Amino acid sequence: FHDRTRIREAWSAFWRDPASGMQCVRGAPDITQAMHGHWSQFAASLPPGARVLDLGCGAGAASGAVVAARPDLHITGIDFATVPPSRNARITLLSDTPMEQLGFEDASFDAVISQFGYEYGRTHKTARQLARVLAPEAKFSFIVHHAGSTVVATNRARLSMIRTVYEPDMRAAFLGGNSFALKAKLGALLRAHPNDTLVQELSRLLPIRAQQPSRERGAAWNALEDALAPERTILEALDSCCVDPAELDGWLGPLRQFCVLTTTSVLRKPNGDPIAWRIEGVRLPPA
């Protein structure tokens, strides 16, 4: 319960300030283009006026792509964090709504989508909820973090950097005002992450702040850890929720209990690098 609360608060903080630097997809145009192409294709397969559920909707990126392709569709996005309301009249985004406890009537939706959302939930409970709220033969399409993707690799590198900042030796060097040890550790961090703007900023500022009086050093370090905590929480959740190829078959088990899988493939960049799993299927009619 504590971890879920911490993750919800971290994501809520992110959606209040999405420009803060934390993101599951770090701004690559080829990834964005692939996502839009995927959702346009899926939207084209839906019946007129379909009611669509978006799991783990965030600010509604997937919902927006679907409605852009099919303005006749009606999207309801849910997220267990606090998310901003949609400006599109066809899209309703509901905050504080866990996917494991959907407050909708049976057979409420004709389709369900998720872009880097479904895998963060408790999939057994979520699958049971989907079996209830989806109409017979409703379609679903999930974009799921692939453990070997460039998205995960980028964010794992970022997580490694943040964990290094949190290491006791780094903290001790700063709080002790040990400029030599601090600069050595920051130099190693900069060599490991030469293009990370946060590392560059820390390498510039921390040696200066380390010369302040002890009380001010302590306050500065606590402020740094507090500032990095939400991003660390999100990246650790991503690291634990991404799906390895060896785990995929078992991971799909809950979905197979209520649907027929029609697509289990890898969405890729033009150069062949994996972006994410593409998992699609159709709701089985009730027995």
Kinemage of the C-alpha trace (Angstrom):
@kinemage 1
@onewidth
@group {chain A} dominant
@subgroup {mainchain}
@vectorlist {calphas} color= white
{ca phe a 1} P 0.000 0.000 0.000
{ca his a 2} L 2.813 2.392 0.878
{ca asp a 3} L 4.542 1.743 -2.464
{ca arg a 4} L 1.323 2.288 -4.421
{ca thr a 5} L 0.732 5.569 -2.597
{ca arg a 6} L 4.284 6.694 -3.262
{ca ile a 7} L 3.996 5.831 -6.972
{ca arg a 8} L 0.636 7.578 -7.265
{ca glu a 9} L 2.042 10.727 -5.663
{ca ala a 10} L 5.086 10.610 -7.958
{ca trp a 11} L 2.956 10.332 -11.099
{ca ser a 12} L 0.577 13.035 -9.866
{ca ala a 13} L 3.568 15.336 -9.407
{ca phe a 14} L 4.753 14.492 -12.905
{ca trp a 15} L 1.415 15.290 -14.533
{ca arg a 16} L 1.360 18.625 -12.714
{ca asp a 17} L 4.655 19.449 -14.448
{ca pro a 18} L 5.274 17.128 -17.430
{ca ala a 19} L 8.171 19.342 -18.562
{ca ser a 20} L 10.091 18.418 -15.404
{ca gly a 21} L 12.180 15.833 -17.263
{ca met a 22} L 10.586 12.563 -16.147
{ca gln a 23} L 9.034 10.659 -18.996
{ca cys a 24} L 8.561 7.105 -20.205
{ca val a 25} L 9.422 8.061 -23.764
{ca arg a 26} L 12.209 10.580 -23.917
{ca gly a 27} L 11.180 12.707 -26.884
{ca ala a 28} L 12.382 10.670 -29.874
{ca pro a 29} L 10.501 11.629 -33.072
{ca asp a 30} L 10.708 8.110 -34.502
{ca ile a 31} L 9.036 6.687 -31.394
{ca thr a 32} L 6.313 9.343 -31.436
{ca gln a 33} L 5.659 8.674 -35.120
{ca ala a 34} L 5.409 4.928 -34.538
{ca met a 35} L 2.921 5.460 -31.708
{ca his a 36} L 0.699 7.721 -33.778
{ca gly a 37} L 0.793 5.277 -36.678
{ca his a 38} L -0.185 2.415 -34.404
{ca trp a 39} L -3.140 4.227 -32.840
{ca ser a 40} L -4.378 5.518 -36.196
{ca gln a 41} L -4.397 1.973 -37.527
{ca phe a 42} L -6.213 0.621 -34.473
{ca ala a 43} L -8.762 3.446 -34.524
{ca ala a 44} L -9.610 2.625 -38.134
{ca ser a 45} L -10.622 -0.896 -37.073
{ca leu a 46} L -13.274 0.241 -34.576
{ca pro a 47} L -17.023 0.510 -35.275
{ca pro a 48} L -18.669 3.939 -35.651
{ca gly a 49} L -19.177 5.796 -32.370
{ca ala a 50} L -17.329 3.159 -30.348
{ca arg a 51} L -16.872 3.693 -26.622
{ca val a 52} L -13.176 3.270 -25.796
{ca leu a 53} L -11.496 2.850 -22.405
{ca asp a 54} L -7.905 4.081 -21.989
{ca leu a 55} L -6.042 2.389 -19.111
{ca gly a 56} L -3.327 4.384 -17.358
{ca cys a 57} L -4.188 7.323 -19.578
{ca gly a 58} L -1.883 9.971 -18.091
{ca ala a 59} L -2.513 13.223 -19.962
{ca gly a 60} L -4.274 11.326 -22.749
{ca ala a 61} L -1.586 10.854 -25.409
{ca ala a 62} L -3.047 7.608 -26.745
{ca ser a 63} L -6.607 8.909 -26.451
{ca gly a 64} L -5.684 11.995 -28.419
{ca ala a 65} L -4.068 9.976 -31.194
{ca val a 66} L -7.135 7.727 -31.479
{ca val a 67} L -9.603 10.626 -31.588
{ca ala a 68} L -7.433 12.503 -34.087
{ca ala a 69} L -7.821 9.535 -36.419
{ca arg a 70} L -11.505 8.928 -35.593
{ca pro a 71} L -13.368 11.980 -34.253
{ca asp a 72} L -16.574 9.944 -33.901
{ca leu a 73} L -15.151 7.839 -31.057
{ca his a 74} L -15.765 8.497 -27.351
{ca ile a 75} L -12.785 7.915 -25.025
{ca thr a 76} L -12.825 7.510 -21.254
{ca gly a 77} L -9.330 7.517 -19.784
{ca ile a 78} L -8.608 6.379 -16.240
{ca asp a 79} L -5.479 6.779 -14.145
{ca phe a 80} L -4.769 6.061 -10.499
{ca ala a 81} L -2.798 9.322 -10.317
{ca thr a 82} L -4.238 12.819 -10.504
{ca val a 83} L -4.162 13.822 -14.176
{ca pro a 84} L -5.158 17.039 -15.970
{ca pro a 85} L -8.605 17.191 -17.602
{ca ser a 86} L -8.809 16.822 -21.364
{ca arg a 87} L -9.580 19.817 -23.555
{ca asn a 88} L -11.144 17.530 -26.155
{ca ala a 89} L -14.902 17.108 -25.738
{ca arg a 90} L -14.610 13.519 -27.023
{ca ile a 91} L -12.175 12.566 -24.248
{ca thr a 92} L -12.943 12.282 -20.533
{ca leu a 93} L -9.969 11.655 -18.234
{ca leu a 94} L -10.725 10.368 -14.730
{ca ser a 95} L -8.182 10.765 -11.921
{ca asp a 96} L -7.730 8.557 -8.860
{ca thr a 97} L -9.278 5.572 -10.643
{ca pro a 98} L -7.234 2.357 -10.372
{ca met a 99} L -7.581 -0.049 -13.263
{ca glu a 100} L -8.119 -2.899 -10.815
{ca gln a 101} L -11.353 -1.272 -9.567
{ca leu a 102} L -13.319 0.067 -12.521
{ca gly a 103} L -16.542 1.789 -11.521
{ca phe a 104} L -18.326 1.154 -14.816
{ca glu a 105} L -21.317 -1.002 -15.682
{ca asp a 106} L -20.914 -4.365 -17.357
{ca ala a 107} L -20.224 -4.261 -21.123
{ca ser a 108} L -19.729 -0.475 -21.030
{ca phe a 109} L -16.967 -0.330 -23.651
{ca asp a 110} L -16.460 -1.458 -27.223
{ca ala a 111} L -12.660 -1.298 -27.031
{ca val a 112} L -9.805 -0.690 -24.607
{ca ile a 113} L -6.384 0.833 -25.234
{ca ser a 114} L -3.291 1.421 -23.141
{ca gln a 115} L 0.026 3.085 -23.861
{ca phe a 116} L 2.552 2.161 -21.182
{ca gly a 117} L -0.198 1.777 -18.595
{ca tyr a 118} L -1.594 -1.749 -18.307
{ca glu a 119} L 1.726 -3.267 -17.211
{ca tyr a 120} L 1.897 -0.979 -14.164
{ca gly a 121} L -1.279 -2.468 -12.686
{ca arg a 122} L -2.008 -5.797 -11.062
{ca thr a 123} L -2.689 -7.628 -14.299
{ca his a 124} L -4.770 -10.477 -12.818
{ca lys a 125} L -7.208 -8.046 -11.185
{ca thr a 126} L -7.228 -5.714 -14.177
{ca ala a 127} L -7.971 -8.563 -16.576
{ca arg a 128} L -10.997 -9.572 -14.486
{ca gln a 129} L -12.264 -5.993 -14.587
{ca leu a 130} L -11.805 -5.836 -18.351
{ca ala a 131} L -13.714 -9.093 -18.772
{ca arg a 132} L -16.620 -7.386 -17.001
{ca val a 133} L -16.658 -3.896 -18.577
{ca leu a 134} L -15.904 -4.898 -22.184
{ca ala a 135} L -18.738 -5.785 -24.520
{ca pro a 136} L -18.551 -9.164 -26.297
{ca glu a 137} L -16.092 -9.058 -29.217
{ca ala a 138} L -14.671 -5.749 -28.032
{ca lys a 139} L -11.126 -5.153 -29.258
{ca phe a 140} L -8.118 -4.163 -27.206
{ca ser a 141} L -4.666 -2.836 -28.049
{ca phe a 142} L -1.900 -2.419 -25.490
{ca ile a 143} L 1.524 -0.857 -25.980
{ca val a 144} L 3.674 -2.379 -23.238
{ca his a 145} L 7.216 -1.693 -22.104
{ca his a 146} L 9.634 -4.200 -23.679
{ca ala a 147} L 12.578 -4.972 -21.385
{ca gly a 148} L 14.952 -4.789 -24.366
{ca ser a 149} L 13.610 -1.546 -25.790
{ca thr a 150} L 15.508 1.666 -26.258
{ca val a 151} L 12.884 3.356 -24.067
{ca val a 152} L 13.686 1.083 -21.128
{ca ala a 153} L 17.448 1.276 -21.762
{ca thr a 154} L 17.358 5.077 -21.696
{ca asn a 155} L 15.387 5.186 -18.491
{ca arg a 156} L 17.486 2.483 -16.825
{ca ala a 157} L 20.556 4.617 -17.492
{ca arg a 158} L 18.795 7.563 -15.898
{ca leu a 159} L 17.820 5.417 -12.910
{ca ser a 160} L 21.415 4.245 -12.529
{ca met a 161} L 22.542 7.863 -12.444
{ca ile a 162} L 20.001 8.819 -9.778
{ca arg a 163} L 20.889 5.810 -7.637
{ca thr a 164} L 24.545 6.822 -7.832
{ca val a 165} L 23.662 10.285 -6.527
{ca tyr a 166} L 21.878 8.625 -3.597
{ca glu a 167} L 24.882 6.448 -2.679
{ca pro a 168} L 26.156 6.965 0.887
{ca asp a 169} L 29.673 7.847 -0.305
{ca met a 170} L 28.372 10.675 -2.492
{ca arg a 171} L 26.247 11.990 0.340
{ca ala a 172} L 29.096 11.736 2.846
{ca ala a 173} L 31.514 13.581 0.566
{ca phe a 174} L 29.054 16.447 0.108
{ca leu a 175} L 27.934 16.717 3.734
{ca gly a 176} L 31.528 16.485 4.921
{ca gly a 177} L 32.582 19.281 2.582
{ca asn a 178} L 35.199 16.962 1.067
{ca ser a 179} L 35.720 18.696 -2.280
{ca phe a 180} L 38.370 16.260 -3.494
{ca ala a 181} L 36.212 13.160 -2.939
{ca leu a 182} L 33.098 14.892 -4.223
{ca lys a 183} L 34.731 16.056 -7.447
{ca ala a 184} L 36.145 12.576 -8.040
{ca lys a 185} L 32.708 10.987 -7.685
{ca leu a 186} L 31.041 13.627 -9.825
{ca gly a 187} L 33.738 13.192 -12.453
{ca ala a 188} L 33.043 9.463 -12.610
{ca leu a 189} L 29.314 10.169 -12.836
{ca leu a 190} L 29.865 12.628 -15.663
{ca arg a 191} L 31.992 10.134 -17.595
{ca ala a 192} L 29.286 7.499 -17.206
{ca his a 193} L 26.486 9.898 -18.242
{ca pro a 194} L 28.157 12.600 -20.372
{ca asn a 195} L 24.970 13.776 -22.078
{ca asp a 196} L 22.742 14.008 -19.020
{ca thr a 197} L 22.020 17.665 -18.326
{ca leu a 198} L 21.241 16.977 -14.671
{ca val a 199} L 24.660 15.393 -14.156
{ca gln a 200} L 26.273 18.399 -15.812
{ca glu a 201} L 24.378 20.738 -13.501
{ca leu a 202} L 25.231 18.722 -10.388
{ca ser a 203} L 28.900 18.637 -11.386
{ca arg a 204} L 28.842 22.413 -11.580
{ca leu a 205} L 26.787 23.239 -8.482
{ca leu a 206} L 27.532 20.608 -5.851
{ca pro a 207} L 31.236 21.487 -5.352
{ca ile a 208} L 30.169 25.100 -4.781
{ca arg a 209} L 27.398 24.161 -2.364
{ca ala a 210} L 29.761 21.810 -0.527
{ca gln a 211} L 31.683 24.867 0.696
{ca gln a 212} L 28.665 26.209 2.552
{ca pro a 213} L 28.219 25.829 6.332
{ca ser a 214} L 27.203 22.391 7.584
{ca arg a 215} L 23.539 23.220 8.185
{ca glu a 216} L 23.119 24.679 4.705
{ca arg a 217} L 24.837 21.652 3.177
{ca gly a 218} L 22.382 19.378 4.949
{ca ala a 219} L 19.385 21.380 3.763
{ca ala a 220} L 20.721 21.467 0.195
{ca trp a 221} L 21.272 17.699 0.099
{ca asn a 222} L 17.832 16.965 1.531
{ca ala a 223} L 16.288 19.247 -1.083
{ca leu a 224} L 18.175 17.406 -3.835
{ca glu a 225} L 17.017 13.993 -2.651
{ca asp a 226} L 13.425 15.220 -2.328
{ca ala a 227} L 13.538 16.654 -5.851
{ca leu a 228} L 14.827 13.393 -7.354
{ca ala a 229} L 12.566 11.071 -5.338
{ca pro a 230} L 9.482 11.185 -7.626
{ca glu a 231} L 11.519 10.460 -10.749
{ca arg a 232} L 13.369 7.643 -9.004
{ca thr a 233} L 10.046 6.130 -7.917
{ca ile a 234} L 8.650 6.213 -11.454
{ca leu a 235} L 11.802 4.795 -13.023
{ca glu a 236} L 11.960 1.964 -10.493
{ca ala a 237} L 8.334 1.108 -11.285
{ca leu a 238} L 9.133 1.065 -15.014
{ca asp a 239} L 12.184 -1.116 -14.406
{ca ser a 240} L 10.135 -3.681 -12.495
{ca cys a 241} L 7.056 -3.609 -14.770
{ca cys a 242} L 8.666 -3.899 -18.217
{ca val a 243} L 8.184 -7.316 -19.820
{ca asp a 244} L 11.117 -9.524 -20.796
{ca pro a 245} L 10.689 -11.823 -23.821
{ca ala a 246} L 11.254 -14.851 -21.593
{ca glu a 247} L 8.415 -13.720 -19.313
{ca leu a 248} L 5.917 -12.724 -22.013
{ca asp a 249} L 3.980 -15.987 -22.254
{ca gly a 250} L 3.274 -16.130 -18.535
{ca trp a 251} L 2.561 -12.410 -18.394
{ca leu a 252} L -0.159 -12.842 -21.036
{ca gly a 253} L -1.936 -15.500 -18.972
{ca pro a 254} L -4.546 -13.244 -17.357
{ca leu a 255} L -5.555 -11.776 -20.729
{ca arg a 256} L -5.985 -15.213 -22.285
{ca gln a 257} L -8.632 -16.051 -19.680
{ca phe a 258} L -11.135 -13.660 -21.252
{ca cys a 259} L -9.917 -12.923 -24.761
{ca val a 260} L -8.376 -14.282 -27.933
{ca leu a 261} L -4.984 -12.755 -28.658
{ca thr a 262} L -4.714 -11.697 -32.284
{ca thr a 263} L -1.355 -9.881 -32.220
{ca thr a 264} L 1.713 -10.357 -30.072
{ca ser a 265} L 4.513 -8.503 -31.782
{ca val a 266} L 7.186 -5.872 -31.283
{ca leu a 267} L 6.694 -2.279 -32.404
{ca arg a 268} L 10.060 -1.201 -33.813
{ca lys a 269} L 11.957 1.863 -34.915
{ca pro a 270} L 12.880 2.148 -38.620
{ca asn a 271} L 16.342 0.777 -37.746
{ca gly a 272} L 14.804 -2.324 -36.171
{ca asp a 273} L 15.353 -1.423 -32.513
{ca pro a 274} L 12.407 -2.441 -30.320
{ca ile a 275} L 10.120 0.256 -28.947
{ca ala a 276} L 7.487 -1.791 -27.150
{ca trp a 277} L 5.320 -4.888 -27.204
{ca arg a 278} L 2.115 -4.615 -29.215
{ca ile a 279} L -0.524 -6.831 -27.619
{ca glu a 280} L -3.949 -7.018 -29.254
{ca gly a 281} L -6.984 -9.227 -29.008
{ca val a 282} L -10.749 -9.608 -28.911
{ca arg a 283} L -13.049 -10.130 -25.937
{ca leu a 284} L -14.515 -13.611 -25.904
{ca pro a 285} L -18.316 -13.789 -25.743
{ca pro a 286} L -19.661 -14.901 -22.340
{ca ala a 287} L -19.821 -18.670 -21.887
